[in-house]
Amino acid sequence: MDEVSTYLDGQIRVTAIPHEMRMSHWVYAPKVEEVASGNVLLDLIGGLWDLAGAKEENEVLTLALRKYPGDSEGVSLSVRKGKSVLYLKGKAYEAVALKKELETYR
């Protein structure tokens, strides 16, 4: 079953879609989108990135991701209320560029 949550006063929807990597090893791959426009900020569905947590604070949503199998350091992505980009290590990324950047992580 997909897990869907909204953040930042309903502006951002995060959907975690589970898929099985191996027997009983599940990854909840995230999709992040703007609710009003349907603009997809990030789509990692079917990939190796697992949504480990989400925290909303001071008009910033921070997503914790870890790459399957989880033996490397995770990353934090953030989205600011009213912005159409995600931030990784302080740098703004649009969807395609962020996905390419995440592919370089081991």
Secondary structure, 3 states (H helix, E strand, C coil): CCEEEEECCCCEEEEEEEEEEECCEEEEEEEEEECCCCCEEEECCCCCEEEEEEEEECCEEEEEEEECCCCCCCEEEEEECCCCCEEECCEEECHHHHHHHHHCCC
